[in-house]
Amino acid sequence: MDQPIILHHYDTSPFSEKPRVLFGLHDLAWRSVIQPTIMPKPDLTPLTGGYRRAPVMQIGADIYCDSQVIMAEINRRAGASGANDGLGWAVNLWADRVFFQASVAVIFGELGETVPRAFIEDREKLMGRSFDVAAMKAVAAPMRAQWRTEAGWIDTALSTGAPYLQGDRPGIADVAAYMNVWFLASFAPHLADPLLRGFNHLDAWRDRVKAIGHGRRSEMTPAEALDLARTSEPEESVAHDPLDPLGLTPGAEVYVSADDYGRDPVAGRLVASNRERLVIAREDPSLGRLHVHFPRAGYIVSAV
């Protein structure tokens, strides 16, 4: 029997909105495991080896860290790794980094004083720097202008008449670009409305993407997800590239960490690396052998 697709997330997580929409795009059934918004995350980090960001996807004993590799794996399993993915992944990296940072400044510059202190302290540890609400408030106005410029790029891209950024069908570019529009509209609709005013192409596109939905969601407890990892074996589904530019070879002991924030290194034995992803094997005392998948773009691998 096929293993269920499990998404470890929380409903307000902007990065988790991307796989949720992709589940809808492919009309997939999936299990939702709600994780805390801040540390500690005792039912998540045993799966990941220390990675703490949301979302994380689990299929049996295979664990997928970062929305980039999660979406790639969803597409692979849905048989939808099409020719337009290269453009989609470029849009995704822009949406995750440049556009998202503008969203954070606008949202928390407006709402930061209402954010619980525990959340601020957690994000300071995650980011490795001060979560300075006063500084965000000071730059909120110019960042609103930047946010509108970047949203305007989406509107311009849609002005050719195609219903989606990649043509007649929605793809990774749409899912990725939608995240920041969803994020601002969800948390600060009084700001989103004027910043999106006049973007008629984007407005209609946003309605189309929203209508995709989130697929067929059902709830699962963290304990059930851990039990499934404990009683499963990892798949051997990723090919190693012998031309890896770092000369990585399967079996090497390595650390993998993000190159932007949340840089907690995850240690394991390399299973495979290629231009798209890294897979490491690790042994958890209570769960046994797990394969942890990371995207190649945005992550650093180094020898132990």
C-alpha positions as YAML, in Angstrom:
chain: A
units: angstrom
residues:
- id: 1
  name: MET
  ca: [0.00, 0.00, 0.00]
- id: 2
  name: ASP
  ca: [1.29, 3.48, -0.84]
- id: 3
  name: GLN
  ca: [2.51, 5.58, 2.06]
- id: 4
  name: PRO
  ca: [0.41, 8.67, 2.82]
- id: 5
  name: ILE
  ca: [1.80, 12.11, 2.11]
- id: 6
  name: ILE
  ca: [2.15, 13.91, 5.45]
- id: 7
  name: LEU
  ca: [2.71, 17.65, 5.75]
- id: 8
  name: HIS
  ca: [4.10, 18.93, 9.05]
- id: 9
  name: HIS
  ca: [3.02, 22.57, 9.09]
- id: 10
  name: TYR
  ca: [0.82, 25.16, 10.74]
- id: 11
  name: ASP
  ca: [-2.04, 26.92, 9.01]
- id: 12
  name: THR
  ca: [-0.56, 30.43, 9.12]
- id: 13
  name: SER
  ca: [2.82, 29.36, 7.69]
- id: 14
  name: PRO
  ca: [3.37, 31.18, 4.36]
- id: 15
  name: PHE
  ca: [5.86, 28.64, 3.05]
- id: 16
  name: SER
  ca: [3.41, 25.84, 3.84]
- id: 17
  name: GLU
  ca: [0.82, 27.48, 1.61]
- id: 18
  name: LYS
  ca: [2.89, 26.49, -1.41]
- id: 19
  name: PRO
  ca: [2.63, 22.70, -0.99]
- id: 20
  name: ARG
  ca: [-0.97, 23.04, 0.14]
- id: 21
  name: VAL
  ca: [-1.85, 24.74, -3.16]
- id: 22
  name: LEU
  ca: [0.20, 22.16, -5.07]
- id: 23
  name: PHE
  ca: [-1.81, 19.39, -3.39]
- id: 24
  name: GLY
  ca: [-4.89, 21.13, -4.75]
- id: 25
  name: LEU
  ca: [-3.39, 21.47, -8.21]
- id: 26
  name: HIS
  ca: [-2.84, 17.71, -8.38]
- id: 27
  name: ASP
  ca: [-6.01, 16.83, -6.41]
- id: 28
  name: LEU
  ca: [-3.95, 14.84, -3.91]
- id: 29
  name: ALA
  ca: [-5.00, 13.36, -0.60]
- id: 30
  name: TRP
  ca: [-2.66, 14.30, 2.24]
- id: 31
  name: ARG
  ca: [-2.41, 14.13, 6.00]
- id: 32
  name: SER
  ca: [-1.99, 17.30, 8.04]
- id: 33
  name: VAL
  ca: [0.18, 17.26, 11.17]
- id: 34
  name: ILE
  ca: [0.08, 20.59, 12.97]
- id: 35
  name: GLN
  ca: [3.39, 21.55, 14.53]
- id: 36
  name: PRO
  ca: [4.15, 24.46, 16.91]
- id: 37
  name: THR
  ca: [4.98, 27.83, 15.39]
- id: 38
  name: ILE
  ca: [8.01, 28.19, 17.67]
- id: 39
  name: MET
  ca: [10.54, 25.90, 19.32]
- id: 40
  name: PRO
  ca: [10.62, 23.41, 20.92]
- id: 41
  name: LYS
  ca: [9.26, 21.03, 18.29]
- id: 42
  name: PRO
  ca: [9.76, 17.64, 19.96]
- id: 43
  name: ASP
  ca: [7.69, 15.74, 17.40]
- id: 44
  name: LEU
  ca: [9.43, 17.27, 14.37]
- id: 45
  name: THR
  ca: [13.18, 17.49, 15.01]
- id: 46
  name: PRO
  ca: [13.58, 13.70, 15.58]
- id: 47
  name: LEU
  ca: [12.43, 13.30, 11.97]
- id: 48
  name: THR
  ca: [14.70, 15.99, 10.54]
- id: 49
  name: GLY
  ca: [17.81, 15.72, 12.70]
- id: 50
  name: GLY
  ca: [17.46, 19.30, 13.91]
- id: 51
  name: TYR
  ca: [15.95, 21.18, 10.97]
- id: 52
  name: ARG
  ca: [13.10, 23.24, 12.43]
- id: 53
  name: ARG
  ca: [11.55, 25.34, 9.67]
- id: 54
  name: ALA
  ca: [8.03, 24.78, 8.33]
- id: 55
  name: PRO
  ca: [6.95, 22.98, 6.28]
- id: 56
  name: VAL
  ca: [8.42, 19.47, 6.39]
- id: 57
  name: MET
  ca: [6.93, 16.66, 4.33]
- id: 58
  name: GLN
  ca: [7.07, 13.02, 5.34]
- id: 59
  name: ILE
  ca: [6.43, 9.94, 3.24]
- id: 60
  name: GLY
  ca: [7.13, 6.92, 5.42]
- id: 61
  name: ALA
  ca: [10.77, 7.22, 6.49]
- id: 62
  name: ASP
  ca: [11.64, 9.81, 3.83]
- id: 63
  name: ILE
  ca: [11.68, 13.36, 5.20]
- id: 64
  name: TYR
  ca: [11.65, 16.43, 2.93]
- id: 65
  name: CYS
  ca: [12.97, 19.72, 4.34]
- id: 66
  name: ASP
  ca: [12.20, 23.07, 2.64]
- id: 67
  name: SER
  ca: [9.22, 23.84, 0.41]
- id: 68
  name: GLN
  ca: [11.46, 23.71, -2.68]
- id: 69
  name: VAL
  ca: [12.27, 20.01, -2.42]
- id: 70
  name: ILE
  ca: [8.77, 19.30, -1.09]
- id: 71
  name: MET
  ca: [7.19, 20.74, -4.22]
- id: 72
  name: ALA
  ca: [9.68, 18.94, -6.47]
- id: 73
  name: GLU
  ca: [8.79, 15.63, -4.82]
- id: 74
  name: ILE
  ca: [5.05, 16.31, -5.04]
- id: 75
  name: ASN
  ca: [5.44, 17.00, -8.76]
- id: 76
  name: ARG
  ca: [7.58, 13.90, -9.24]
- id: 77
  name: ARG
  ca: [5.03, 11.66, -7.58]
- id: 78
  name: ALA
  ca: [2.22, 13.31, -9.53]
- id: 79
  name: GLY
  ca: [4.12, 12.78, -12.80]
- id: 80
  name: ALA
  ca: [4.22, 16.52, -13.42]
- id: 81
  name: SER
  ca: [7.90, 17.45, -13.76]
- id: 82
  name: GLY
  ca: [7.41, 19.40, -16.98]
- id: 83
  name: ALA
  ca: [9.61, 21.48, -19.27]
- id: 84
  name: ASN
  ca: [8.60, 24.76, -17.63]
- id: 85
  name: ASP
  ca: [9.98, 23.84, -14.21]
- id: 86
  name: GLY
  ca: [13.25, 25.76, -14.74]
- id: 87
  name: LEU
  ca: [11.44, 29.08, -14.94]
- id: 88
  name: GLY
  ca: [9.20, 28.04, -12.06]
- id: 89
  name: TRP
  ca: [12.13, 27.29, -9.76]
- id: 90
  name: ALA
  ca: [13.74, 30.65, -10.57]
- id: 91
  name: VAL
  ca: [10.50, 32.40, -9.65]
- id: 92
  name: ASN
  ca: [10.33, 30.28, -6.51]
- id: 93
  name: LEU
  ca: [13.77, 31.39, -5.31]
- id: 94
  name: TRP
  ca: [12.85, 35.05, -5.92]
- id: 95
  name: ALA
  ca: [9.55, 34.59, -4.06]
- id: 96
  name: ASP
  ca: [11.25, 32.84, -1.13]
- id: 97
  name: ARG
  ca: [13.95, 35.45, -0.67]
- id: 98
  name: VAL
  ca: [13.56, 38.89, -2.25]
- id: 99
  name: PHE
  ca: [9.77, 39.13, -2.34]
- id: 100
  name: PHE
  ca: [9.35, 37.40, 1.04]
- id: 101
  name: GLN
  ca: [11.71, 39.81, 2.79]
- id: 102
  name: ALA
  ca: [9.63, 42.71, 1.52]
- id: 103
  name: SER
  ca: [6.51, 40.95, 2.83]
- id: 104
  name: VAL
  ca: [8.06, 40.43, 6.27]
- id: 105
  name: ALA
  ca: [9.06, 44.08, 6.56]
- id: 106
  name: VAL
  ca: [5.62, 45.31, 5.50]
- id: 107
  name: ILE
  ca: [3.66, 42.91, 7.73]
- id: 108
  name: PHE
  ca: [5.74, 43.13, 10.88]
- id: 109
  name: GLY
  ca: [6.34, 46.84, 10.44]
- id: 110
  name: GLU
  ca: [2.59, 47.17, 10.69]
- id: 111
  name: LEU
  ca: [1.77, 44.46, 13.24]
- id: 112
  name: GLY
  ca: [5.05, 43.85, 15.07]
- id: 113
  name: GLU
  ca: [4.03, 45.51, 18.33]
- id: 114
  name: THR
  ca: [1.22, 42.96, 18.73]
- id: 115
  name: VAL
  ca: [3.49, 39.94, 18.21]
- id: 116
  name: PRO
  ca: [4.09, 37.86, 21.37]
- id: 117
  name: ARG
  ca: [7.53, 38.20, 22.89]
- id: 118
  name: ALA
  ca: [8.06, 34.41, 22.71]
- id: 119
  name: PHE
  ca: [7.60, 34.52, 18.92]
- id: 120
  name: ILE
  ca: [10.09, 37.38, 18.56]
- id: 121
  name: GLU
  ca: [12.70, 35.57, 20.67]
- id: 122
  name: ASP
  ca: [12.21, 32.39, 18.65]
- id: 123
  name: ARG
  ca: [12.64, 34.19, 15.34]
- id: 124
  name: GLU
  ca: [15.77, 35.92, 16.62]
- id: 125
  name: LYS
  ca: [17.29, 32.51, 17.29]
- id: 126
  name: LEU
  ca: [16.11, 31.27, 13.89]
- id: 127
  name: MET
  ca: [17.45, 34.28, 11.97]
- id: 128
  name: GLY
  ca: [20.62, 34.72, 14.00]
- id: 129
  name: ARG
  ca: [19.98, 38.44, 14.41]
- id: 130
  name: SER
  ca: [17.66, 40.87, 16.15]
- id: 131
  name: PHE
  ca: [13.98, 40.77, 15.21]
- id: 132
  name: ASP
  ca: [13.85, 44.54, 15.40]
- id: 133
  name: VAL
  ca: [10.22, 45.65, 15.22]
- id: 134
  name: ALA
  ca: [11.18, 49.33, 15.49]
- id: 135
  name: ALA
  ca: [13.55, 49.00, 12.53]
- id: 136
  name: MET
  ca: [10.89, 47.22, 10.48]
- id: 137
  name: LYS
  ca: [8.41, 49.95, 11.33]
- id: 138
  name: ALA
  ca: [10.93, 52.57, 10.18]
- id: 139
  name: VAL
  ca: [11.36, 50.94, 6.75]
- id: 140
  name: ALA
  ca: [7.75, 49.79, 6.35]
- id: 141
  name: ALA
  ca: [6.75, 52.68, 4.08]
- id: 142
  name: PRO
  ca: [9.57, 52.30, 1.52]
- id: 143
  name: MET
  ca: [9.19, 48.52, 1.66]
- id: 144
  name: ARG
  ca: [5.50, 48.87, 0.81]
- id: 145
  name: ALA
  ca: [6.60, 50.64, -2.37]
- id: 146
  name: GLN
  ca: [9.03, 47.81, -3.13]
- id: 147
  name: TRP
  ca: [6.37, 45.19, -2.42]
- id: 148
  name: ARG
  ca: [4.00, 46.90, -4.88]
- id: 149
  name: THR
  ca: [6.74, 46.97, -7.52]
- id: 150
  name: GLU
  ca: [7.34, 43.24, -7.17]
- id: 151
  name: ALA
  ca: [3.63, 42.45, -7.20]
- id: 152
  name: GLY
  ca: [3.43, 44.59, -10.31]
- id: 153
  name: TRP
  ca: [5.86, 42.24, -12.06]
- id: 154
  name: ILE
  ca: [3.31, 39.47, -11.59]
- id: 155
  name: ASP
  ca: [0.58, 41.68, -13.04]
- id: 156
  name: THR
  ca: [2.76, 42.59, -16.04]
- id: 157
  name: ALA
  ca: [3.65, 38.95, -16.67]
- id: 158
  name: LEU
  ca: [-0.06, 38.14, -16.81]
- id: 159
  name: SER
  ca: [-0.88, 41.02, -19.15]
- id: 160
  name: THR
  ca: [-0.19, 38.85, -22.23]
- id: 161
  name: GLY
  ca: [-3.59, 37.23, -21.68]
- id: 162
  name: ALA
  ca: [-2.45, 33.84, -20.41]
- id: 163
  name: PRO
  ca: [-4.37, 32.84, -17.28]
- id: 164
  name: TYR
  ca: [-1.22, 31.68, -15.44]
- id: 165
  name: LEU
  ca: [2.42, 32.70, -15.29]
- id: 166
  name: GLN
  ca: [3.52, 29.60, -17.18]
- id: 167
  name: GLY
  ca: [0.74, 29.64, -19.76]
- id: 168
  name: ASP
  ca: [-2.62, 27.94, -19.87]
- id: 169
  name: ARG
  ca: [-2.00, 25.74, -16.85]
- id: 170
  name: PRO
  ca: [-0.82, 26.68, -13.35]
- id: 171
  name: GLY
  ca: [2.66, 25.62, -12.31]
- id: 172
  name: ILE
  ca: [5.42, 26.16, -9.78]
- id: 173
  name: ALA
  ca: [5.77, 29.85, -10.73]
- id: 174
  name: ASP
  ca: [2.12, 30.51, -9.86]
- id: 175
  name: VAL
  ca: [2.27, 28.59, -6.60]
- id: 176
  name: ALA
  ca: [5.46, 30.40, -5.55]
- id: 177
  name: ALA
  ca: [4.39, 33.92, -6.52]
- id: 178
  name: TYR
  ca: [0.99, 33.44, -4.90]
- id: 179
  name: MET
  ca: [2.60, 32.80, -1.49]
- id: 180
  name: ASN
  ca: [3.50, 36.43, -0.78]
- id: 181
  name: VAL
  ca: [0.18, 37.78, -2.04]
- id: 182
  name: TRP
  ca: [-1.59, 35.27, 0.21]
- id: 183
  name: PHE
  ca: [0.70, 36.16, 3.14]
- id: 184
  name: LEU
  ca: [0.04, 39.89, 3.01]
- id: 185
  name: ALA
  ca: [-3.68, 39.52, 2.28]
- id: 186
  name: SER
  ca: [-4.06, 37.06, 5.19]
- id: 187
  name: PHE
  ca: [-2.25, 39.09, 7.83]
- id: 188
  name: ALA
  ca: [-2.71, 42.69, 6.72]
- id: 189
  name: PRO
  ca: [-5.63, 42.90, 4.26]
- id: 190
  name: HIS
  ca: [-5.95, 46.63, 4.95]
- id: 191
  name: LEU
  ca: [-2.47, 47.00, 3.41]
- id: 192
  name: ALA
  ca: [-2.88, 44.41, 0.66]
- id: 193
  name: ASP
  ca: [-5.95, 46.05, -0.83]
- id: 194
  name: PRO
  ca: [-4.33, 49.43, -1.67]
- id: 195
  name: LEU
  ca: [-1.00, 47.83, -2.65]
- id: 196
  name: LEU
  ca: [-2.78, 45.62, -5.19]
- id: 197
  name: ARG
  ca: [-5.11, 48.32, -6.48]
- id: 198
  name: GLY
  ca: [-5.08, 48.60, -10.26]
- id: 199
  name: PHE
  ca: [-3.53, 45.17, -10.76]
- id: 200
  name: ASN
  ca: [-6.51, 43.67, -12.55]
- id: 201
  name: HIS
  ca: [-4.57, 40.80, -14.12]
- id: 202
  name: LEU
  ca: [-3.08, 39.83, -10.76]
- id: 203
  name: ASP
  ca: [-6.44, 40.14, -9.04]
- id: 204
  name: ALA
  ca: [-8.12, 37.72, -11.43]
- id: 205
  name: TRP
  ca: [-5.11, 35.38, -11.26]
- id: 206
  name: ARG
  ca: [-5.21, 35.41, -7.46]
- id: 207
  name: ASP
  ca: [-8.84, 34.28, -7.56]
- id: 208
  name: ARG
  ca: [-7.95, 31.47, -9.97]
- id: 209
  name: VAL
  ca: [-5.08, 30.24, -7.80]
- id: 210
  name: LYS
  ca: [-7.17, 30.44, -4.63]
- id: 211
  name: ALA
  ca: [-9.88, 28.39, -6.34]
- id: 212
  name: ILE
  ca: [-7.39, 25.54, -6.84]
- id: 213
  name: GLY
  ca: [-7.85, 24.75, -3.16]
- id: 214
  name: HIS
  ca: [-5.71, 22.51, -0.99]
- id: 215
  name: GLY
  ca: [-6.58, 19.03, -2.22]
- id: 216
  name: ARG
  ca: [-8.02, 16.43, 0.13]
- id: 217
  name: ARG
  ca: [-6.78, 17.13, 3.63]
- id: 218
  name: SER
  ca: [-7.29, 14.94, 6.69]
- id: 219
  name: GLU
  ca: [-5.74, 15.29, 10.12]
- id: 220
  name: MET
  ca: [-3.09, 13.09, 11.72]
- id: 221
  name: THR
  ca: [-1.50, 13.34, 15.14]
- id: 222
  name: PRO
  ca: [2.25, 13.85, 15.54]
- id: 223
  name: ALA
  ca: [2.44, 10.52, 17.37]
- id: 224
  name: GLU
  ca: [0.88, 8.70, 14.41]
- id: 225
  name: ALA
  ca: [3.39, 10.31, 12.04]
- id: 226
  name: LEU
  ca: [6.31, 9.25, 14.24]
- id: 227
  name: ASP
  ca: [4.94, 5.70, 14.44]
- id: 228
  name: LEU
  ca: [4.76, 5.56, 10.65]
- id: 229
  name: ALA
  ca: [8.39, 6.67, 10.34]
- id: 230
  name: ARG
  ca: [9.40, 4.06, 12.93]
- id: 231
  name: THR
  ca: [7.74, 1.20, 11.03]
- id: 232
  name: SER
  ca: [8.84, 2.26, 7.52]
- id: 233
  name: GLU
  ca: [12.00, 1.98, 5.46]
- id: 234
  name: PRO
  ca: [13.36, 4.80, 3.28]
- id: 235
  name: GLU
  ca: [13.03, 4.58, -0.49]
- id: 236
  name: GLU
  ca: [16.06, 4.52, -2.77]
- id: 237
  name: SER
  ca: [14.59, 6.89, -5.35]
- id: 238
  name: VAL
  ca: [17.26, 9.55, -6.02]
- id: 239
  name: ALA
  ca: [20.11, 9.05, -8.48]
- id: 240
  name: HIS
  ca: [23.60, 10.26, -7.60]
- id: 241
  name: ASP
  ca: [25.42, 12.51, -10.08]
- id: 242
  name: PRO
  ca: [29.02, 11.24, -10.53]
- id: 243
  name: LEU
  ca: [29.90, 14.69, -11.92]
- id: 244
  name: ASP
  ca: [28.99, 16.46, -8.69]
- id: 245
  name: PRO
  ca: [31.01, 19.71, -8.68]
- id: 246
  name: LEU
  ca: [32.06, 19.18, -5.05]
- id: 247
  name: GLY
  ca: [33.17, 15.62, -5.71]
- id: 248
  name: LEU
  ca: [30.66, 14.24, -3.20]
- id: 249
  name: THR
  ca: [30.42, 10.47, -3.04]
- id: 250
  name: PRO
  ca: [27.73, 8.28, -1.45]
- id: 251
  name: GLY
  ca: [28.68, 7.10, 2.01]
- id: 252
  name: ALA
  ca: [30.54, 10.28, 2.98]
- id: 253
  name: GLU
  ca: [29.71, 11.75, 6.39]
- id: 254
  name: VAL
  ca: [28.38, 15.28, 5.84]
- id: 255
  name: TYR
  ca: [26.57, 18.23, 7.35]
- id: 256
  name: VAL
  ca: [23.78, 20.00, 5.48]
- id: 257
  name: SER
  ca: [22.55, 23.46, 6.43]
- id: 258
  name: ALA
  ca: [20.60, 26.35, 4.93]
- id: 259
  name: ASP
  ca: [22.64, 29.25, 3.61]
- id: 260
  name: ASP
  ca: [20.26, 32.02, 4.70]
- id: 261
  name: TYR
  ca: [18.73, 31.43, 8.15]
- id: 262
  name: GLY
  ca: [17.79, 28.53, 10.38]
- id: 263
  name: ARG
  ca: [21.26, 27.16, 9.76]
- id: 264
  name: ASP
  ca: [21.11, 24.29, 12.25]
- id: 265
  name: PRO
  ca: [23.34, 21.65, 10.62]
- id: 266
  name: VAL
  ca: [21.90, 18.19, 10.02]
- id: 267
  name: ALA
  ca: [24.47, 15.39, 10.09]
- id: 268
  name: GLY
  ca: [24.22, 12.16, 8.14]
- id: 269
  name: ARG
  ca: [25.72, 9.86, 5.56]
- id: 270
  name: LEU
  ca: [25.34, 10.97, 1.96]
- id: 271
  name: VAL
  ca: [22.95, 8.78, -0.02]
- id: 272
  name: ALA
  ca: [22.88, 10.82, -3.21]
- id: 273
  name: SER
  ca: [23.52, 14.30, -4.53]
- id: 274
  name: ASN
  ca: [22.67, 15.81, -7.87]
- id: 275
  name: ARG
  ca: [22.00, 19.27, -9.24]
- id: 276
  name: GLU
  ca: [18.49, 19.30, -7.71]
- id: 277
  name: ARG
  ca: [18.79, 17.76, -4.26]
- id: 278
  name: LEU
  ca: [20.83, 16.20, -1.50]
- id: 279
  name: VAL
  ca: [19.76, 13.09, 0.40]
- id: 280
  name: ILE
  ca: [21.40, 11.97, 3.62]
- id: 281
  name: ALA
  ca: [20.77, 8.93, 5.80]
- id: 282
  name: ARG
  ca: [20.64, 9.29, 9.55]
- id: 283
  name: GLU
  ca: [19.81, 7.03, 12.45]
- id: 284
  name: ASP
  ca: [17.43, 8.29, 15.10]
- id: 285
  name: PRO
  ca: [17.51, 6.41, 18.43]
- id: 286
  name: SER
  ca: [13.74, 6.02, 18.54]
- id: 287
  name: LEU
  ca: [12.80, 6.05, 14.84]
- id: 288
  name: GLY
  ca: [15.58, 4.10, 13.15]
- id: 289
  name: ARG
  ca: [16.92, 4.84, 9.68]
- id: 290
  name: LEU
  ca: [15.59, 7.91, 7.90]
- id: 291
  name: HIS
  ca: [16.45, 9.59, 4.61]
- id: 292
  name: VAL
  ca: [16.37, 13.39, 4.82]
- id: 293
  name: HIS
  ca: [16.02, 15.33, 1.54]
- id: 294
  name: PHE
  ca: [17.17, 18.92, 0.95]
- id: 295
  name: PRO
  ca: [17.16, 21.11, -2.16]
- id: 296
  name: ARG
  ca: [20.57, 21.88, -3.62]
- id: 297
  name: ALA
  ca: [19.84, 25.57, -4.25]
- id: 298
  name: GLY
  ca: [19.95, 27.42, -0.94]
- id: 299
  name: TYR
  ca: [21.79, 24.71, 1.03]
- id: 300
  name: ILE
  ca: [25.42, 24.04, 1.85]
- id: 301
  name: VAL
  ca: [26.94, 20.59, 2.27]
- id: 302
  name: SER
  ca: [30.27, 20.08, 4.01]
- id: 303
  name: ALA
  ca: [32.34, 17.18, 5.28]
- id: 304
  name: VAL
  ca: [32.01, 16.20, 8.92]
...
